[in-house]
Amino acid sequence: IEKYGDFYAEQSDLFFERTVFLAEKGVPLSAIRDAKFAYSLSQYQPENYRIIYLIGFLCQIHLDNTLIREAKAYCELGFKLLDKNDPDYDKDYKSFSELLDMIKGDEWKSSLN
């Protein structure tokens, strides 16, 4: 991680940017694929602060595409990774709580898949 962490951080950021671009262009499945790859790369970053935003994105895009089980799994992961000492903790906790509320409202849809 020390030797290549910065490289992986840059690659993860690039794929995350590409993910957002693809989602905005209406190509959600490609966006999900690239977001998952960005998440994999982010595991090798020296600092993990970016991961929480990527996980939030993965949760939201899965939810937007009625992939409720996957959205719930990413939401639960997001809650586990929140750091109470982080200055953005309250804001991030609120964001994941709002996502979880939406997931709970849409869970019945997962029985349709």
Secondary structure, DSSP 4 states (H G I P E B T S, - for coil): -TTTHHHHHHHHHHHHHHHHHHHHTT-HHHHHHHHHHHHHHHTT-S--TTHHHHHHHHHHHHHHTT-HHHHHHHHHHHHHH--TTSTTHHHHHHHHHHHHHHHHHHGGGGGG-
